[in-house]
Amino acid sequence: MCANYEPIVRSRAQLLNLFEPTFEYKADLFPGYDGPIIIATDQGLEWRSARFGLVPNWADDLKKVKNTYNARSETVATKPSFRHAWKNNQFCLIPVETIFEPKYIDDKPHWYGIYRHDEMPFTVAGIYEHATINGESVISMSMLTINADTHPFMNQFHAPDDEKRSIVVIPKGHRKDWLTCDHEQAKVFLVDMPADEYTAAPKSDMHKFRPNTL
């Protein structure tokens, strides 16, 4: 599961062949914070600001919305919070520089940043939703996850006895395909991220490893 990530630096949007987002957002995001997503519209690919943690279309109070920042791919089609977005093909890309996960060392969690070897931003598969809370329109999103018990890189994270989970990375050549597919076609994109393309470092040391993007 991913509850903390570093969104794409605005000036690096060009690396995804997109213009910079026109809205501001924090450099270190947690559930409840707003961050950038990419969606497909009739005009092409567009940026949206979305709350990290999907707010179901039937919700009437944000206080009732808990633990919706990740959506398990195995149950996304049936869970009440996610099924409307999934069945209505509301797919998005969440562009990130780094995601953060706990690695247990001597039975204690140490937070590590996971990023590409080439330091390029990458795009995480997500779903998004529209809701109206207290008369205000809210756009929100959730990252899709898959099992990573046997993944040679992602299985080192999370508590020893917990199931290992991983985000889904949509590669460069399939970003538009993901955004414009339907929920039956979407299943073919829910595959392991390439282990040899990623590395990790303690969050506390990230400024030493990645000075160009922080």
WOBEL-V706406 format. One record per residue. N is the residue number from 1. RES is the residue in one letter. PHI is phi in radians with two decimals (* if undefined). PSI is psi in radians with two decimals (NA if undefined). D_FIRST is the distance of its C-alpha to the first C-alpha in whole Angstrom. Layout:
((N & RES & PHI & PSI & D_FIRST) (N & RES & PHI & PSI & D_FIRST))
//
This chain:
((1 & M & * & 2.63 & 0) (2 & C & -2.19 & 2.03 & 4) (3 & A & -2.02 & 0.09 & 7) (4 & N & -2.68 & 2.27 & 9) (5 & Y & -2.68 & 2.86 & 11) (6 & E & -1.87 & 1.96 & 15) (7 & P & -1.25 & 2.90 & 16) (8 & I & -0.99 & 2.40 & 19) (9 & V & -1.19 & 2.30 & 22) (10 & R & -0.92 & -0.72 & 25) (11 & S & -1.22 & -0.20 & 27) (12 & R & -1.71 & 0.12 & 25) (13 & A & -1.04 & -0.49 & 25) (14 & Q & -1.04 & -0.46 & 28) (15 & L & -1.20 & -0.28 & 26) (16 & L & -1.80 & 0.22 & 25) (17 & N & 1.06 & 0.67 & 28) (18 & L & -2.26 & 2.73 & 28) (19 & F & -1.25 & 2.83 & 29) (20 & E & -1.15 & 2.53 & 28) (21 & P & -1.05 & 2.58 & 26) (22 & T & -1.64 & 0.01 & 29) (23 & F & -2.01 & 2.77 & 27) (24 & E & -1.57 & 2.70 & 25) (25 & Y & -2.78 & 2.81 & 22) (26 & K & -1.27 & 2.76 & 20) (27 & A & -1.47 & -0.23 & 19) (28 & D & -2.39 & 1.91 & 16) (29 & L & -1.88 & 2.47 & 14) (30 & F & -2.26 & 2.91 & 12) (31 & P & -0.91 & 2.37 & 12) (32 & G & 1.69 & -0.27 & 16) (33 & Y & -1.50 & 2.71 & 17) (34 & D & -1.62 & 2.41 & 18) (35 & G & -2.50 & 2.97 & 18) (36 & P & -1.44 & 2.44 & 19) (37 & I & -2.28 & 2.85 & 18) (38 & I & -2.04 & 2.29 & 21) (39 & I & -2.23 & 2.88 & 22) (40 & A & -1.75 & 2.30 & 25) (41 & T & -2.21 & 3.11 & 29) (42 & D & -1.11 & -0.38 & 32) (43 & Q & -1.59 & -0.08 & 33) (44 & G & 2.12 & -2.74 & 30) (45 & L & -1.45 & 2.34 & 27) (46 & E & -2.40 & 2.66 & 26) (47 & W & -1.43 & 2.57 & 24) (48 & R & -2.43 & 2.61 & 23) (49 & S & -1.61 & 2.22 & 22) (50 & A & -2.38 & 2.50 & 19) (51 & R & -1.25 & 2.30 & 17) (52 & F & -1.37 & 1.89 & 13) (53 & G & 2.13 & 1.74 & 12) (54 & L & -1.09 & 2.30 & 14) (55 & V & -1.76 & 1.96 & 18) (56 & P & -0.99 & 2.63 & 19) (57 & N & -1.15 & -0.29 & 23) (58 & W & -1.65 & -0.08 & 24) (59 & A & -1.21 & 2.54 & 23) (60 & D & -2.15 & 0.07 & 26) (61 & D & -2.72 & 2.18 & 24) (62 & L & -1.13 & -0.41 & 21) (63 & K & -1.13 & -0.39 & 21) (64 & K & -1.47 & -0.18 & 20) (65 & V & -1.60 & 1.98 & 17) (66 & K & -2.39 & 2.50 & 14) (67 & N & 0.95 & 0.71 & 10) (68 & T & -1.92 & 0.31 & 11) (69 & Y & -1.36 & -0.33 & 9) (70 & N & -2.19 & 2.51 & 6) (71 & A & -2.14 & 2.10 & 9) (72 & R & -1.20 & 2.22 & 9) (73 & S & -1.09 & -0.48 & 12) (74 & E & -1.23 & -0.43 & 14) (75 & T & -2.21 & 0.08 & 14) (76 & V & -1.04 & -0.52 & 14) (77 & A & -1.34 & -0.27 & 18) (78 & T & -2.07 & -0.38 & 19) (79 & K & -1.17 & 2.30 & 17) (80 & P & -0.93 & -0.63 & 19) (81 & S & -1.23 & -0.49 & 17) (82 & F & -1.97 & -0.36 & 16) (83 & R & -1.14 & -0.54 & 19) (84 & H & -1.13 & -0.82 & 21) (85 & A & -1.09 & -0.74 & 19) (86 & W & -1.13 & -0.85 & 19) (87 & K & -1.22 & -0.39 & 22) (88 & N & -1.70 & 0.24 & 24) (89 & N & 0.99 & 0.71 & 22) (90 & Q & -1.60 & 1.30 & 21) (91 & F & -1.69 & 2.51 & 18) (92 & C & -2.39 & 2.91 & 18) (93 & L & -1.95 & 2.36 & 17) (94 & I & -1.93 & 1.80 & 15) (95 & P & -1.40 & 2.21 & 17) (96 & V & -2.31 & 2.74 & 15) (97 & E & -1.66 & -0.71 & 17) (98 & T & -2.65 & 2.49 & 14) (99 & I & -1.98 & 2.67 & 10) (100 & F & -2.05 & 2.32 & 9) (101 & E & -2.39 & 2.67 & 8) (102 & P & -1.46 & 2.36 & 10) (103 & K & -2.02 & 2.21 & 12) (104 & Y & -1.56 & 2.12 & 15) (105 & I & -2.21 & 2.12 & 18) (106 & D & 0.97 & 0.73 & 21) (107 & D & 1.17 & 0.28 & 19) (108 & K & -2.16 & 2.43 & 17) (109 & P & -1.33 & 2.30 & 14) (110 & H & -2.15 & 2.21 & 15) (111 & W & -1.43 & 2.26 & 13) (112 & Y & -2.07 & 2.51 & 13) (113 & G & -1.64 & 2.32 & 13) (114 & I & -1.92 & 2.17 & 13) (115 & Y & -2.62 & 2.96 & 15) (116 & R & -1.32 & 2.56 & 18) (117 & H & -1.00 & -0.68 & 21) (118 & D & -1.48 & 0.04 & 23) (119 & E & 1.11 & 0.34 & 22) (120 & M & -1.39 & 2.60 & 22) (121 & P & -1.17 & 2.74 & 19) (122 & F & -2.37 & 2.90 & 17) (123 & T & -2.03 & 2.18 & 16) (124 & V & -1.69 & 2.42 & 13) (125 & A & -1.25 & 2.30 & 13) (126 & G & -2.51 & 2.98 & 13) (127 & I & -2.11 & 2.66 & 15) (128 & Y & -2.31 & 2.83 & 17) (129 & E & -2.54 & 2.70 & 20) (130 & H & -1.93 & 2.37 & 23) (131 & A & -2.54 & 2.82 & 24) (132 & T & -2.08 & 2.03 & 27) (133 & I & -2.08 & 2.06 & 26) (134 & N & 0.92 & 0.72 & 30) (135 & G & 1.39 & 0.03 & 31) (136 & E & -1.92 & 2.35 & 29) (137 & S & -1.31 & 2.31 & 27) (138 & V & -2.20 & 2.20 & 23) (139 & I & -1.79 & 2.33 & 21) (140 & S & -2.47 & 2.93 & 17) (141 & M & -2.63 & 2.88 & 14) (142 & S & -2.46 & 2.52 & 11) (143 & M & -1.48 & 2.34 & 9) (144 & L & -1.38 & 2.51 & 9) (145 & T & -2.27 & 2.73 & 7) (146 & I & -2.31 & 2.87 & 9) (147 & N & -1.14 & 2.45 & 10) (148 & A & -2.30 & 0.44 & 10) (149 & D & -0.98 & -0.59 & 12) (150 & T & -1.91 & 0.13 & 15) (151 & H & -1.23 & 2.25 & 14) (152 & P & -1.19 & -0.25 & 16) (153 & F & -1.99 & -0.88 & 14) (154 & M & -1.27 & -0.29 & 11) (155 & N & -1.31 & -0.01 & 12) (156 & Q & -1.50 & -0.12 & 13) (157 & F & -1.80 & 2.84 & 9) (158 & H & 1.39 & 2.93 & 8) (159 & A & -1.08 & 2.57 & 11) (160 & P & -0.93 & -0.67 & 14) (161 & D & -1.62 & -0.04 & 14) (162 & D & -1.50 & 2.67 & 11) (163 & E & -1.09 & 2.43 & 10) (164 & K & -1.49 & 2.33 & 8) (165 & R & -2.23 & 2.71 & 6) (166 & S & -2.43 & 2.61 & 6) (167 & I & -1.17 & 2.97 & 7) (168 & V & -1.98 & 2.18 & 11) (169 & V & -1.73 & 2.23 & 14) (170 & I & -1.65 & 2.02 & 17) (171 & P & -1.24 & 2.86 & 20) (172 & K & -0.86 & -0.82 & 23) (173 & G & -1.31 & -0.08 & 25) (174 & H & -2.19 & 0.23 & 23) (175 & R & -1.12 & -0.84 & 22) (176 & K & -1.16 & -0.63 & 25) (177 & D & -1.04 & -0.75 & 24) (178 & W & -1.11 & -0.77 & 21) (179 & L & -1.20 & -0.41 & 22) (180 & T & -1.96 & 0.12 & 25) (181 & C & -1.47 & 2.98 & 24) (182 & D & -1.78 & 3.05 & 24) (183 & H & -1.20 & -0.34 & 21) (184 & E & -1.35 & -0.75 & 23) (185 & Q & -1.18 & -0.49 & 23) (186 & A & -1.05 & -0.48 & 20) (187 & K & -1.07 & -0.50 & 19) (188 & V & -1.26 & -0.28 & 20) (189 & F & -1.53 & -0.21 & 18) (190 & L & -1.51 & 1.27 & 15) (191 & V & -2.21 & 2.94 & 15) (192 & D & -1.08 & 2.51 & 14) (193 & M & -1.29 & 2.54 & 14) (194 & P & -1.10 & 2.01 & 17) (195 & A & -1.09 & -0.62 & 17) (196 & D & -1.37 & -0.05 & 20) (197 & E & -1.69 & -0.08 & 19) (198 & Y & -2.19 & 2.71 & 17) (199 & T & -2.47 & 3.09 & 17) (200 & A & -2.55 & 2.66 & 16) (201 & A & -2.60 & 2.66 & 18) (202 & P & -0.97 & 2.41 & 17) (203 & K & -1.00 & -0.63 & 16) (204 & S & -1.16 & -0.32 & 20) (205 & D & -1.88 & 0.12 & 22) (206 & M & -1.03 & -0.60 & 20) (207 & H & -1.13 & -0.39 & 23) (208 & K & -1.39 & -0.60 & 25) (209 & F & -1.55 & -0.52 & 23) (210 & R & -2.31 & 1.09 & 23) (211 & P & -1.19 & -0.35 & 26) (212 & N & -1.44 & -0.26 & 27) (213 & T & -2.06 & -0.07 & 23) (214 & L & -1.82 & NA & 23))
//
